[in-house]
Amino acid sequence: MRRPVLFSGMVCFLFLSGCLGSVFNEEIETTLSIEVSEDRITIETVYEQGERVSSTTGTIEFDFSGSTSDVSIQMFGLTSDDGRSLSVDASKEKTISLDFEHHGMYSVELFAIDSSGTNVTSTKTIIVEQIITWTEEGTGNPQSLFFEANPGNNGTSPSYFMLNSTVSNPTSLLELNGRDVDVEWSVFNVDGQCLGHREIIENGDSVSWNTLHFSPIEMHEVELTIHEGQDQVDVEHRVELRYTQ
């Protein structure tokens, strides 16, 4: 009578051992799912009368709330290729905001770390473009506009920049015989002058010069020179630093 009992106990032991083994050998799955508020933004810098009056900062939000795991997720974080790293306690926060003050094509690595120590990663590309506006009114000696073409992460240079510039030769109410103005635009980079244009602007008229330059690097200068017919002019520059993938 004892043999059946002993046999039954052995079957139960083997069954439990098999159950425990299947639990410990089960593979843990952690999935990283991220919503990005935008992947391309524009920042703007404004100059008035040759002085910088404002400069915007672009913000990107990364939402990790769609991420899942068979165990608990302990940390969400990111590392940007400009050297910044941010992380949050996943039990308390699901989003991370990253500010950008400089143009560039940024690579951002996003990650989640679960309670087993598993690190799951994903990479997003964020493009930050820049617009620079410059105005001077009633100037007989226009100042130069300087702008930096190197990106904030020292990575890929802008694909190109566009320059849209308008110079106006306004008529004064006290001026009986207005004068024409001979003006010249020059754009300089580290190798010297790379772009240029010259126009005669009649009294009361305005002239626009639109141009672009590919793969700019380092510092650039937009210089406006009045050659003849010295007069006061109004100047409007608009520089756009653009990236294409």
HUCORKA-V121444 format. One record per run of one state. SS is the DSSP state (~ for helix, > for strand, _ for the rest). FROM is the first residue (numbers start at 1). TO is the last residue. If there is no record, write none. Layout:
ss: (SS & SS)
from: (FROM & FROM)
to: (TO & TO)
This chain:
ss: (_ & ~ & _ & > & _ & > & _ & > & _ & > & _ & > & _ & > & _ & > & _ & > & _ & > & _ & > & _ & > & _ & > & _ & > & _ & > & _ & > & _ & > & _ & > & _ & > & _)
from: (1 & 2 & 25 & 30 & 32 & 35 & 37 & 40 & 49 & 51 & 56 & 58 & 64 & 68 & 70 & 73 & 81 & 85 & 90 & 95 & 101 & 104 & 115 & 119 & 140 & 145 & 149 & 160 & 169 & 181 & 190 & 192 & 202 & 206 & 215 & 219 & 229 & 233 & 243)
to: (1 & 24 & 29 & 31 & 34 & 36 & 39 & 48 & 50 & 55 & 57 & 63 & 67 & 69 & 72 & 80 & 84 & 89 & 94 & 100 & 103 & 114 & 118 & 139 & 144 & 148 & 159 & 168 & 180 & 189 & 191 & 201 & 205 & 214 & 218 & 228 & 232 & 242 & 245)
